[in-house]
Amino acid sequence: MTINCKGTLIDLKKPKVMGVLNVTPDSFYDGGRYKDEASILKQTEKLLNEGAAFIDLGAYSSRPNAPDISEEEELKRILPVVDLLINNFPDVYLSIDTFRSKVARRCLENGAAMINDISAGNLDPNMIQTISEFKVPYVMMHMKGNPQNMTQQIQYDRLLEEVLYFLSEKVARAKSFGINDIILDPGFGFAKNTFQSFTILKHLNLLKTFGLPILVGLSRKSMIYKTLGTSANKALNGTTVLNTYALTQGANILRVHDVKEAVECIELLEALKQAED
């Protein structure tokens, strides 16, 4: 349960937290909040000080029905921020949330440490080769379709089996390219309704059969706030509850907007493990 980030082995036996930083105008929770250097640096410093092991930087909104943007627009948004963060936080492990190999390549050349791909290579056939070339950790997420049409692709004959089969195919292909640092994400809310997302969470430990780290991205998602009849802004407590459950089922990385609370989940569960039987 280790991954190699820029020559450093990071042990994921004790779970880690990935802080979300979106530089998009329309992400479902924090879209438009971080649109100048001062706000970006302040938020990154906050995430790191609260205990984030990774910063996940995204410039393409993958919320349901989000408008598609060009590769050029994504690069225009993200590259200056990569440079800004690497220059101000040279030791940061920067994850790039993109499904485009050109965006991944340019960011890795500029100092990013890993790639978080919502399509596991489905939306760009060159992504796997790019990851293999740079030898960086690769988050492979389950999704059908794309952000523009995924809400119409929630039909499954056998949900759990289909998700596991999809991931097994992607892992086999990645390994055939010599990619060793693979992280799996079941893709909560991506081509899945609320009931399906809870079903996957309930059976999250099935992903442990791959023997690979598991990333869970539940933070403030609709499966939480719709169930509670609230909003993303009021879904922190619900996020904490589900993150805690995910950790008991084998999650190794929590991808969150609120790092402090996620770190507390990990620390309390670690203390519980150490308690006398």
SEROPA-492349 format. One line per 5 residues: number of its first residue (from 1); their letters; for each residue x, y, z of N, C-alpha, C. Coordinates in Angstrom, 1 decimal. Example, Ala and Ser with C-alpha at 12.3 -4.5 7.8 and 13.67 -1.06 7.14 Angstrom:
1 = AS = 13.2 -5.7 7.8 12.3 -4.5 7.8 13.2 -3.3 7.8 ~ 12.8 -2.2 7.1 13.7 -1.1 7.1 12.9 0.0 7.9;
# end
This chain:
1 = MTINC = 0.8 -1.2 0.0 0.0 0.0 0.0 0.9 1.3 0.0 ~ 1.8 1.3 -0.9 2.7 2.5 -1.0 2.6 3.0 -2.5 ~ 2.7 4.3 -2.7 2.8 4.8 -4.0 4.0 5.7 -4.1 ~ 4.6 5.8 -5.3 5.8 6.6 -5.5 5.4 7.9 -6.1 ~ 5.6 9.0 -5.3 5.3 10.3 -5.7 6.6 11.1 -5.8;
6 = KGTLI = 7.1 11.4 -7.0 8.3 12.2 -7.2 9.5 11.6 -6.5 ~ 9.6 10.3 -6.4 10.7 9.6 -5.8 10.5 9.3 -4.3 ~ 9.4 9.7 -3.7 9.1 9.5 -2.3 8.1 8.4 -2.2 ~ 8.3 7.4 -1.4 7.3 6.4 -1.2 6.3 6.8 -0.1 ~ 5.1 6.9 -0.4 4.0 7.3 0.5 3.2 6.1 1.0;
11 = DLKKP = 3.3 5.8 2.3 2.6 4.6 2.8 1.1 5.0 3.0 ~ 0.2 4.2 2.4 -1.2 4.4 2.5 -1.9 3.4 3.5 ~ -1.1 2.7 4.3 -1.7 1.8 5.3 -2.5 2.6 6.3 ~ -1.9 3.8 6.7 -2.6 4.8 7.4 -3.2 5.7 6.4 ~ -4.6 5.8 6.3 -5.2 6.6 5.2 -4.7 8.1 5.2;
16 = KVMGV = -4.7 8.6 4.0 -4.3 10.0 3.7 -5.5 10.8 3.2 ~ -5.4 12.1 3.3 -6.4 13.0 2.8 -5.9 13.8 1.6 ~ -6.8 13.9 0.6 -6.5 14.6 -0.6 -7.5 15.9 -0.6 ~ -6.9 17.0 -0.6 -7.7 18.3 -0.5 -8.1 18.7 -1.9 ~ -9.4 19.1 -2.1 -9.9 19.5 -3.4 -9.7 21.0 -3.6;
21 = LNVTP = -9.1 21.3 -4.8 -9.0 22.7 -5.2 -9.4 22.9 -6.6 ~ -10.6 23.4 -6.8 -11.2 23.6 -8.2 -11.0 25.0 -8.6 ~ -10.4 25.2 -9.8 -10.3 26.5 -10.4 -11.2 26.6 -11.6 ~ -12.5 26.2 -11.3 -13.6 26.3 -12.3 -14.6 27.3 -11.8 ~ -15.4 27.8 -12.7 -16.4 28.8 -12.3 -17.7 28.0 -11.9;
26 = DSFYD = -17.8 26.7 -12.2 -19.1 26.0 -12.1 -19.1 24.7 -11.4 ~ -18.0 24.4 -10.6 -18.1 23.1 -9.9 -19.2 23.2 -8.8 ~ -19.7 22.0 -8.5 -21.0 21.9 -7.8 -20.9 22.6 -6.4 ~ -19.7 22.6 -5.7 -19.7 23.2 -4.4 -18.8 24.4 -4.3 ~ -17.6 24.3 -4.9 -16.6 25.5 -4.7 -16.3 26.2 -6.0;
31 = GGRYK = -17.2 26.0 -7.0 -17.0 26.7 -8.3 -16.9 28.2 -8.1 ~ -15.9 28.8 -8.7 -15.8 30.3 -8.6 -15.2 30.9 -7.4 ~ -14.9 30.1 -6.4 -14.4 30.6 -5.1 -12.9 31.0 -5.3 ~ -12.2 30.3 -6.1 -10.7 30.5 -6.2 -10.3 30.9 -7.6 ~ -10.4 32.2 -7.8 -10.2 32.7 -9.2 -9.1 33.7 -9.3;
36 = DEASI = -8.3 33.9 -8.2 -7.2 34.8 -8.3 -6.1 34.2 -7.4 ~ -4.8 34.7 -7.6 -3.7 34.1 -7.0 -3.8 34.1 -5.5 ~ -4.3 35.2 -4.9 -4.4 35.3 -3.5 -5.3 34.2 -2.9 ~ -6.5 34.1 -3.4 -7.4 33.1 -2.9 -7.0 31.7 -3.1 ~ -6.3 31.4 -4.2 -5.8 30.1 -4.5 -4.7 29.7 -3.5;
41 = LKQTE = -3.8 30.6 -3.3 -2.7 30.4 -2.3 -3.2 30.2 -0.9 ~ -4.1 31.0 -0.5 -4.7 31.0 0.8 -5.4 29.6 1.1 ~ -6.2 29.2 0.1 -6.9 27.9 0.3 -5.9 26.7 0.3 ~ -4.9 26.8 -0.6 -3.9 25.7 -0.6 -3.2 25.6 0.7 ~ -2.8 26.7 1.2 -2.1 26.8 2.5 -3.0 26.2 3.6;
46 = KLLNE = -4.2 26.5 3.6 -5.2 26.0 4.6 -5.3 24.5 4.5 ~ -5.4 24.0 3.2 -5.6 22.5 3.1 -4.3 21.8 3.5 ~ -3.2 22.3 3.2 -1.9 21.7 3.6 -1.7 21.8 5.1 ~ -2.0 22.9 5.7 -1.9 23.1 7.2 -2.8 22.2 8.0 ~ -4.0 21.9 7.4 -4.9 21.0 8.0 -4.6 19.5 7.9;
51 = GAAFI = -3.6 19.2 7.0 -3.1 17.8 7.0 -3.3 17.1 5.6 ~ -3.6 17.9 4.6 -3.7 17.2 3.3 -2.4 16.7 2.8 ~ -2.4 15.4 2.4 -1.1 14.8 1.8 -1.0 15.2 0.4 ~ -2.1 15.4 -0.3 -2.2 15.7 -1.7 -3.2 16.9 -1.9 ~ -2.9 17.6 -3.0 -3.8 18.6 -3.4 -4.3 18.2 -4.8;
56 = DLGAY = -5.6 18.1 -5.0 -6.2 17.6 -6.3 -6.7 18.9 -7.0 ~ -6.1 19.2 -8.0 -6.4 20.5 -8.8 -7.2 20.2 -10.0 ~ -8.3 20.8 -10.1 -9.2 20.6 -11.3 -9.6 21.9 -12.0 ~ -9.6 21.8 -13.3 -10.0 23.0 -14.1 -11.1 22.7 -15.1 ~ -11.7 21.5 -14.9 -12.8 21.0 -15.8 -13.9 20.5 -14.9;
61 = SSRPN = -15.0 21.1 -14.8 -16.1 20.7 -14.0 -16.7 19.4 -14.5 ~ -16.7 18.4 -13.6 -17.3 17.1 -14.0 -18.6 16.8 -13.3 ~ -19.2 17.9 -12.7 -20.5 17.7 -12.1 -21.5 17.3 -13.2 ~ -22.6 16.6 -12.9 -23.6 16.2 -13.9 -24.1 17.4 -14.7 ~ -24.1 17.2 -16.1 -24.6 18.1 -17.0 -23.7 19.4 -17.1;
66 = APDIS = -22.5 19.4 -16.6 -21.7 20.6 -16.7 -21.3 20.8 -18.2 ~ -21.2 22.0 -18.6 -20.8 22.2 -20.0 -19.4 21.8 -20.3 ~ -19.2 21.2 -21.5 -17.9 20.8 -22.0 -17.1 22.1 -22.3 ~ -15.8 22.0 -22.0 -14.9 23.1 -22.4 -13.8 22.5 -23.2 ~ -13.1 23.3 -24.0 -12.1 22.9 -24.9 -10.8 22.5 -24.1;
71 = EEEEL = -10.0 21.7 -24.7 -8.7 21.4 -24.1 -7.9 22.7 -23.9 ~ -7.9 23.6 -24.8 -7.2 24.9 -24.7 -7.7 25.7 -23.5 ~ -9.0 25.7 -23.2 -9.5 26.4 -22.1 -9.1 25.7 -20.8 ~ -9.1 24.4 -20.8 -8.7 23.7 -19.6 -7.2 24.0 -19.3 ~ -6.4 24.0 -20.3 -4.9 24.3 -20.1 -4.7 25.8 -19.7;
76 = KRILP = -5.5 26.7 -20.2 -5.4 28.1 -19.9 -5.8 28.3 -18.4 ~ -6.7 27.5 -17.9 -7.1 27.6 -16.5 -6.1 27.0 -15.6 ~ -5.6 25.8 -16.0 -4.8 25.0 -15.0 -3.3 25.3 -14.9 ~ -2.7 25.5 -16.1 -1.2 25.6 -16.1 -0.7 26.8 -15.2 ~ -1.3 28.0 -15.3 -0.8 29.0 -14.4 -0.9 28.6 -12.9;
81 = VVDLL = -1.9 27.9 -12.5 -2.1 27.5 -11.1 -1.1 26.4 -10.7 ~ -0.8 25.5 -11.7 0.2 24.5 -11.4 1.6 25.2 -11.1 ~ 1.9 26.2 -11.9 3.2 26.9 -11.7 3.1 27.7 -10.4 ~ 2.0 28.3 -10.1 1.8 29.1 -8.9 2.1 28.2 -7.6 ~ 1.4 27.0 -7.6 1.5 26.2 -6.5 2.9 25.5 -6.3;
86 = INNFP = 3.5 25.1 -7.4 4.8 24.5 -7.4 5.8 25.5 -6.9 ~ 5.7 26.8 -7.3 6.6 27.8 -6.9 6.5 28.2 -5.5 ~ 5.3 28.2 -5.0 5.0 28.6 -3.6 5.0 27.4 -2.6 ~ 4.8 26.2 -3.1 4.8 25.1 -2.2 5.6 24.0 -2.9 ~ 6.9 24.1 -3.0 7.7 23.2 -3.8 7.6 21.7 -3.4;
91 = DVYLS = 7.2 21.4 -2.2 7.1 20.1 -1.7 5.7 19.5 -1.9 ~ 4.8 20.2 -2.5 3.4 19.7 -2.6 3.3 18.6 -3.6 ~ 2.5 17.6 -3.2 2.2 16.5 -4.1 0.9 16.9 -4.8 ~ 1.0 17.4 -6.0 -0.1 17.9 -6.8 -0.7 16.9 -7.7 ~ -2.0 16.6 -7.4 -2.7 15.7 -8.3 -3.5 16.5 -9.3;
96 = IDTFR = -3.6 16.1 -10.5 -4.3 16.8 -11.6 -5.5 16.0 -12.0 ~ -6.7 16.6 -11.7 -8.0 16.0 -12.0 -8.3 16.3 -13.5 ~ -7.9 15.4 -14.4 -8.2 15.6 -15.8 -8.3 14.2 -16.5 ~ -9.1 14.2 -17.6 -9.2 13.0 -18.4 -8.5 13.2 -19.7 ~ -7.8 14.3 -19.9 -7.1 14.6 -21.2 -5.6 14.4 -21.1;
101 = SKVAR = -5.0 13.6 -22.0 -3.6 13.3 -21.9 -2.7 14.5 -22.1 ~ -3.2 15.4 -23.0 -2.3 16.6 -23.2 -2.3 17.5 -21.9 ~ -3.4 17.6 -21.3 -3.4 18.4 -20.0 -2.5 17.7 -19.0 ~ -2.7 16.4 -18.9 -1.9 15.6 -17.9 -0.4 15.8 -18.2 ~ 0.0 15.7 -19.5 1.4 15.8 -19.9 2.0 17.2 -19.5;
106 = RCLEN = 1.3 18.2 -19.9 1.8 19.6 -19.6 1.9 19.8 -18.1 ~ 1.0 19.3 -17.3 1.0 19.5 -15.9 2.1 18.7 -15.2 ~ 2.3 17.5 -15.7 3.4 16.7 -15.2 4.8 17.2 -15.5 ~ 4.9 17.8 -16.7 6.1 18.4 -17.1 6.4 19.6 -16.2 ~ 5.4 20.2 -15.7 5.5 21.4 -14.9 5.6 21.1 -13.4;
111 = GAAMI = 5.6 19.8 -13.0 5.9 19.5 -11.6 4.8 18.8 -10.9 ~ 3.6 18.5 -11.5 2.6 17.7 -10.8 3.1 16.3 -10.5 ~ 2.5 15.7 -9.6 3.0 14.4 -9.1 2.1 13.2 -9.4 ~ 0.8 13.4 -9.8 -0.1 12.3 -10.1 -1.3 12.8 -10.9 ~ -2.0 11.8 -11.5 -3.2 12.1 -12.3 -4.4 11.4 -11.8;
116 = NDISA = -5.5 12.1 -11.7 -6.8 11.6 -11.2 -7.7 11.7 -12.4 ~ -8.0 10.6 -13.0 -8.8 10.5 -14.3 -10.2 9.9 -14.0 ~ -11.2 10.7 -14.2 -12.6 10.3 -13.9 -13.0 9.2 -14.9 ~ -12.3 9.0 -16.0 -12.7 8.0 -17.0 -11.8 6.8 -17.1 ~ -10.8 6.8 -16.3 -9.8 5.6 -16.3 -9.3 5.4 -17.7;
121 = GNLDP = -9.1 6.4 -18.5 -8.6 6.3 -19.8 -9.6 6.1 -20.9 ~ -10.9 6.1 -20.6 -11.9 5.9 -21.6 -12.1 7.1 -22.5 ~ -11.9 8.3 -22.0 -12.2 9.5 -22.8 -11.0 10.0 -23.5 ~ -9.8 9.4 -23.4 -8.6 9.8 -24.1 -7.7 8.5 -24.2 ~ -7.6 7.9 -25.4 -6.8 6.7 -25.6 -5.4 6.9 -25.4;
126 = NMIQT = -4.9 8.1 -25.3 -3.5 8.4 -25.1 -3.1 8.5 -23.6 ~ -4.1 8.5 -22.8 -3.8 8.8 -21.3 -2.9 7.7 -20.7 ~ -3.2 6.4 -21.0 -2.4 5.3 -20.4 -1.0 5.4 -20.8 ~ -0.7 5.7 -22.1 0.7 5.8 -22.5 1.4 7.0 -21.8 ~ 0.7 8.1 -21.6 1.2 9.3 -20.9 1.6 8.9 -19.5;
131 = ISEFK = 0.7 8.2 -18.8 1.0 7.8 -17.4 2.2 6.9 -17.4 ~ 2.3 6.0 -18.3 3.4 5.0 -18.4 4.7 5.8 -18.6 ~ 4.7 6.7 -19.4 5.9 7.5 -19.8 6.4 8.3 -18.6 ~ 5.5 8.9 -17.8 5.9 9.7 -16.6 6.1 8.9 -15.4 ~ 5.5 7.6 -15.4 5.7 6.8 -14.2 5.2 7.4 -12.9;
136 = VPYVM = 3.9 8.0 -13.0 3.3 8.6 -11.8 2.1 7.8 -11.4 ~ 1.7 8.0 -10.1 0.5 7.4 -9.6 -0.7 7.8 -10.5 ~ -1.7 6.9 -10.7 -2.8 7.1 -11.5 -4.1 6.6 -10.9 ~ -5.0 7.6 -10.6 -6.3 7.3 -10.0 -7.2 6.9 -11.2 ~ -7.8 5.7 -11.1 -8.7 5.2 -12.2 -10.1 5.1 -11.6;
141 = MHMKG = -11.0 5.9 -12.1 -12.4 6.0 -11.6 -13.3 5.3 -12.5 ~ -14.4 4.7 -11.9 -15.4 4.1 -12.7 -16.5 5.1 -13.1 ~ -16.7 5.2 -14.4 -17.8 6.1 -14.9 -18.2 5.5 -16.3 ~ -19.5 5.7 -16.6 -20.0 5.4 -17.9 -20.3 6.7 -18.6 ~ -20.0 6.8 -19.9 -20.3 8.1 -20.6 -19.4 9.2 -20.2;
146 = NPQNM = -19.9 10.4 -20.2 -19.1 11.6 -19.8 -20.0 12.5 -18.9 ~ -19.4 13.5 -18.4 -20.2 14.4 -17.5 -21.5 14.9 -18.1 ~ -21.5 15.1 -19.4 -22.7 15.6 -20.1 -23.8 14.6 -20.2 ~ -23.5 13.4 -20.2 -24.6 12.4 -20.4 -24.7 11.3 -19.3 ~ -23.8 11.3 -18.3 -23.7 10.2 -17.4 -25.0 10.0 -16.6;
151 = TQQIQ = -25.8 11.0 -16.4 -27.0 10.8 -15.6 -28.1 10.0 -16.4 ~ -27.9 9.8 -17.7 -28.7 9.0 -18.5 -28.2 7.6 -18.6 ~ -27.1 7.3 -18.0 -26.4 6.0 -18.1 -26.3 5.3 -16.7 ~ -27.4 5.2 -16.1 -27.4 4.6 -14.7 -28.1 3.2 -14.7 ~ -28.3 2.6 -15.9 -28.9 1.3 -16.0 -27.8 0.2 -15.9;
156 = YDRLL = -28.0 -0.7 -14.9 -27.1 -1.8 -14.7 -27.9 -3.1 -14.5 ~ -27.4 -4.2 -15.0 -28.0 -5.5 -14.7 -27.5 -6.0 -13.4 ~ -26.2 -5.8 -13.1 -25.6 -6.2 -11.9 -24.5 -5.1 -11.5 ~ -25.0 -4.2 -10.7 -24.2 -3.0 -10.5 -22.8 -3.3 -10.0 ~ -22.7 -4.1 -8.9 -21.4 -4.3 -8.3 -20.4 -5.1 -9.2;
161 = EEVLY = -21.0 -6.1 -9.9 -20.2 -6.9 -10.8 -19.7 -6.1 -12.0 ~ -20.5 -5.2 -12.5 -20.1 -4.4 -13.6 -19.1 -3.4 -13.3 ~ -19.2 -2.8 -12.1 -18.1 -1.8 -11.6 -16.8 -2.6 -11.4 ~ -16.8 -3.7 -10.8 -15.6 -4.5 -10.6 -15.0 -5.0 -11.9 ~ -15.8 -5.4 -12.8 -15.3 -5.8 -14.1 -14.7 -4.7 -14.9;
166 = FLSEK = -15.3 -3.5 -14.9 -14.8 -2.3 -15.5 -13.4 -2.0 -15.0 ~ -13.3 -2.0 -13.6 -12.0 -1.7 -13.0 -11.0 -2.7 -13.3 ~ -11.4 -4.0 -13.3 -10.4 -5.1 -13.5 -9.8 -5.0 -14.9 ~ -10.7 -4.6 -15.9 -10.2 -4.4 -17.3 -9.2 -3.2 -17.3 ~ -9.5 -2.1 -16.6 -8.6 -1.0 -16.6 -7.3 -1.2 -15.9;
171 = VARAK = -7.4 -1.9 -14.8 -6.2 -2.3 -14.1 -5.3 -3.2 -15.0 ~ -5.9 -4.1 -15.6 -5.1 -5.0 -16.5 -4.4 -4.3 -17.6 ~ -5.1 -3.3 -18.2 -4.5 -2.5 -19.3 -3.4 -1.6 -18.8 ~ -3.6 -1.0 -17.6 -2.6 -0.1 -17.1 -1.3 -0.9 -16.7 ~ -1.5 -2.1 -16.2 -0.4 -2.9 -15.8 0.4 -3.4 -17.1;
176 = SFGIN = -0.4 -3.6 -18.2 0.3 -4.0 -19.4 1.2 -2.9 -20.0 ~ 1.0 -1.7 -19.5 1.8 -0.6 -19.9 2.9 -0.3 -18.9 ~ 3.0 -1.2 -17.9 4.0 -1.0 -16.9 3.7 0.0 -15.8 ~ 2.4 0.3 -15.7 2.0 1.3 -14.6 1.8 0.5 -13.3 ~ 2.5 0.8 -12.3 2.4 0.1 -11.0 1.6 0.8 -9.9;
181 = DIILD = 1.7 2.1 -9.9 1.0 2.9 -8.8 -0.4 3.3 -9.3 ~ -1.3 2.3 -9.1 -2.7 2.5 -9.5 -3.6 2.6 -8.2 ~ -4.5 3.6 -8.3 -5.4 3.8 -7.2 -6.8 3.7 -7.8 ~ -7.7 3.1 -7.1 -9.1 2.8 -7.6 -10.1 3.7 -6.9 ~ -11.0 4.2 -7.7 -12.1 5.1 -7.2 -13.4 4.5 -7.8;
186 = PGFGF = -14.4 4.1 -7.0 -15.6 3.6 -7.6 -16.5 4.6 -8.2 ~ -16.2 5.9 -8.0 -17.0 6.9 -8.8 -18.4 7.2 -8.2 ~ -18.5 7.6 -7.0 -19.8 7.9 -6.4 -20.4 9.0 -7.1 ~ -21.7 8.8 -7.6 -22.4 9.8 -8.3 -22.1 9.9 -9.8 ~ -21.1 9.2 -10.3 -20.8 9.2 -11.7 -21.5 8.1 -12.4;
191 = AKNTF = -22.5 8.4 -13.2 -23.4 7.4 -13.8 -24.0 6.4 -12.7 ~ -24.3 7.0 -11.6 -25.0 6.3 -10.5 -26.0 7.2 -9.8 ~ -27.1 6.6 -9.5 -28.1 7.4 -8.7 -27.7 7.2 -7.2 ~ -28.5 7.9 -6.4 -28.2 7.9 -4.9 -28.2 6.4 -4.4 ~ -29.2 5.7 -4.7 -29.3 4.3 -4.2 -28.1 3.5 -4.7;
196 = QSFTI = -27.7 3.6 -5.9 -26.6 2.9 -6.4 -25.3 3.3 -5.7 ~ -25.2 4.6 -5.5 -24.0 5.1 -4.8 -23.9 4.5 -3.4 ~ -25.0 4.4 -2.7 -25.0 3.8 -1.3 -24.7 2.3 -1.4 ~ -25.2 1.7 -2.4 -24.9 0.3 -2.6 -23.4 0.0 -2.7 ~ -22.8 0.8 -3.5 -21.3 0.7 -3.7 -20.6 1.0 -2.4;
201 = LKHLN = -21.0 2.0 -1.7 -20.4 2.3 -0.5 -20.5 1.2 0.5 ~ -21.7 0.6 0.6 -21.9 -0.5 1.5 -21.0 -1.7 1.2 ~ -20.7 -1.9 0.0 -19.8 -3.0 -0.4 -18.4 -2.6 -0.9 ~ -18.0 -1.4 -0.4 -16.7 -0.9 -0.8 -15.5 -1.9 -0.6 ~ -15.6 -2.7 0.4 -14.5 -3.6 0.7 -14.3 -4.6 -0.4;
206 = LLKTF = -15.2 -4.8 -1.3 -15.0 -5.6 -2.5 -13.8 -5.2 -3.3 ~ -13.6 -3.9 -3.3 -12.5 -3.3 -4.1 -11.1 -3.8 -3.5 ~ -11.1 -4.2 -2.3 -9.9 -4.6 -1.6 -9.3 -5.9 -2.3 ~ -10.1 -6.6 -3.1 -9.7 -7.8 -3.7 -8.6 -7.5 -4.8 ~ -8.5 -6.2 -5.2 -7.5 -5.9 -6.2 -6.1 -5.7 -5.6;
211 = GLPIL = -6.1 -5.5 -4.3 -4.8 -5.3 -3.6 -4.2 -3.9 -3.9 ~ -5.1 -3.0 -4.3 -4.6 -1.6 -4.6 -5.3 -0.6 -3.7 ~ -4.7 0.6 -3.6 -5.3 1.6 -2.7 -6.6 2.0 -3.3 ~ -7.5 2.4 -2.4 -8.9 2.9 -2.8 -9.0 4.3 -2.4 ~ -9.5 5.1 -3.3 -9.8 6.5 -3.1 -11.3 6.7 -3.1;
216 = VGLSR = -11.8 7.4 -2.1 -13.2 7.7 -2.0 -13.5 9.2 -2.1 ~ -14.3 9.6 -3.0 -14.7 11.0 -3.1 -16.2 11.1 -2.9 ~ -16.5 11.4 -1.6 -17.9 11.5 -1.2 -18.3 13.0 -0.8 ~ -17.3 13.8 -0.7 -17.4 15.1 -0.1 -18.5 16.0 -0.6 ~ -19.5 16.2 0.2 -20.7 17.1 0.0 -21.5 16.7 -1.3;
221 = KSMIY = -21.4 15.5 -1.7 -22.1 15.1 -2.9 -23.6 14.9 -2.7 ~ -24.3 14.9 -3.8 -25.8 14.9 -3.8 -26.4 13.6 -3.1 ~ -25.6 12.5 -3.1 -26.1 11.3 -2.3 -26.3 11.7 -0.9 ~ -25.5 12.6 -0.4 -25.6 13.0 1.0 -26.7 14.1 1.2 ~ -26.6 15.2 0.5 -27.6 16.2 0.8 -29.0 15.9 0.3;
226 = KTLGT = -29.1 15.1 -0.8 -30.5 14.7 -1.2 -31.1 13.8 -0.2 ~ -30.3 12.9 0.4 -30.9 12.0 1.4 -31.3 12.7 2.7 ~ -30.5 13.8 3.0 -30.8 14.6 4.2 -31.8 15.7 4.0 ~ -32.1 16.0 2.7 -33.0 17.1 2.4 -32.4 18.4 2.7 ~ -31.1 18.5 2.3 -30.4 19.8 2.6 -29.6 20.2 1.3;
231 = SANKA = -28.5 20.8 1.5 -27.7 21.3 0.4 -26.2 21.0 0.5 ~ -25.5 21.1 -0.5 -24.0 20.9 -0.4 -23.4 21.7 0.6 ~ -23.8 22.9 0.8 -23.2 23.8 1.8 -23.5 23.3 3.2 ~ -24.5 22.5 3.4 -24.8 22.0 4.8 -24.5 20.5 4.9 ~ -23.7 19.9 4.0 -23.5 18.5 4.0 -22.2 18.0 4.6;
236 = LNGTT = -21.5 18.9 5.4 -20.2 18.5 6.0 -20.4 17.4 7.0 ~ -21.4 17.5 7.9 -21.6 16.4 8.9 -21.9 15.1 8.2 ~ -22.8 15.1 7.2 -23.1 13.9 6.4 -21.8 13.3 5.8 ~ -21.0 14.2 5.2 -19.7 13.8 4.6 -18.9 13.1 5.6 ~ -18.8 13.6 6.8 -17.9 13.0 7.9 -18.4 11.6 8.2;
241 = VLNTY = -19.7 11.5 8.3 -20.3 10.2 8.7 -20.0 9.1 7.6 ~ -20.1 9.5 6.3 -19.9 8.5 5.3 -18.4 8.3 5.1 ~ -17.6 9.3 5.3 -16.1 9.1 5.2 -15.7 8.1 6.3 ~ -16.3 8.2 7.5 -15.9 7.3 8.6 -16.3 5.9 8.2 ~ -17.4 5.7 7.6 -17.8 4.4 7.2 -16.9 3.9 6.1;
246 = ALTQG = -16.5 4.7 5.2 -15.6 4.3 4.1 -14.3 3.9 4.6 ~ -13.8 4.5 5.6 -12.5 4.1 6.2 -12.6 2.7 6.9 ~ -13.7 2.4 7.5 -13.9 1.1 8.1 -14.0 0.0 7.0 ~ -14.3 0.4 5.8 -14.4 -0.5 4.7 -13.2 -0.6 3.8 ~ -12.1 0.1 4.2 -10.9 0.0 3.5 -10.4 1.1 2.7;
251 = ANILR = -11.0 2.3 2.8 -10.6 3.5 2.0 -9.2 3.9 2.5 ~ -8.3 4.2 1.5 -7.0 4.6 1.8 -6.8 6.1 1.6 ~ -7.6 6.7 0.7 -7.5 8.2 0.5 -8.9 8.8 0.5 ~ -9.1 9.8 1.3 -10.3 10.5 1.3 -10.1 11.8 0.5 ~ -10.9 12.0 -0.5 -10.8 13.2 -1.4 -11.9 14.1 -0.9;
256 = VHDVK = -11.5 15.3 -0.3 -12.5 16.1 0.4 -12.3 17.6 0.2 ~ -13.3 18.4 0.4 -13.2 19.8 0.4 -12.8 20.3 1.8 ~ -13.1 19.5 2.9 -12.8 19.9 4.2 -11.8 19.0 4.9 ~ -10.6 19.4 4.8 -9.5 18.5 5.2 -9.4 18.2 6.7 ~ -9.6 19.2 7.5 -9.5 19.1 9.0 -10.4 18.0 9.5;
261 = EAVEC = -11.7 18.0 9.1 -12.6 17.0 9.6 -12.3 15.6 9.1 ~ -11.8 15.5 7.9 -11.4 14.2 7.4 -10.2 13.6 8.1 ~ -9.2 14.5 8.4 -8.0 14.1 9.2 -8.5 13.6 10.6 ~ -9.5 14.3 11.2 -10.0 13.9 12.5 -10.6 12.5 12.4 ~ -11.3 12.2 11.3 -11.9 10.9 11.2 -10.8 9.8 11.2;
266 = IELLE = -9.8 10.0 10.5 -8.7 9.1 10.4 -8.0 8.9 11.8 ~ -7.7 10.0 12.4 -7.0 9.9 13.7 -7.9 9.2 14.8 ~ -9.2 9.4 14.8 -10.0 8.8 15.8 -10.1 7.3 15.5 ~ -10.2 6.9 14.2 -10.3 5.5 13.9 -9.0 4.8 14.2 ~ -7.9 5.5 14.0 -6.6 4.9 14.3 -6.4 4.7 15.8;
271 = ALKQA = -6.9 5.6 16.6 -6.9 5.5 18.0 -7.8 4.3 18.5 ~ -8.9 4.1 17.8 -9.8 3.0 18.1 -9.1 1.7 17.8 ~ -8.3 1.6 16.7 -7.6 0.4 16.4 -6.6 0.0 17.4 ~ -6.0 1.1 18.1 -5.0 0.8 19.1 -5.5 0.5 20.4 ~ -6.8 0.7 20.6 -7.5 0.4 21.9 -7.4 -1.1 22.2;
276 = ED = -7.4 -1.4 23.5 -7.3 -2.8 24.0 -8.6 -3.5 23.7 ~ -8.5 -4.7 23.2 -9.6 -5.6 22.9 -10.2 -6.1 24.3;
# end
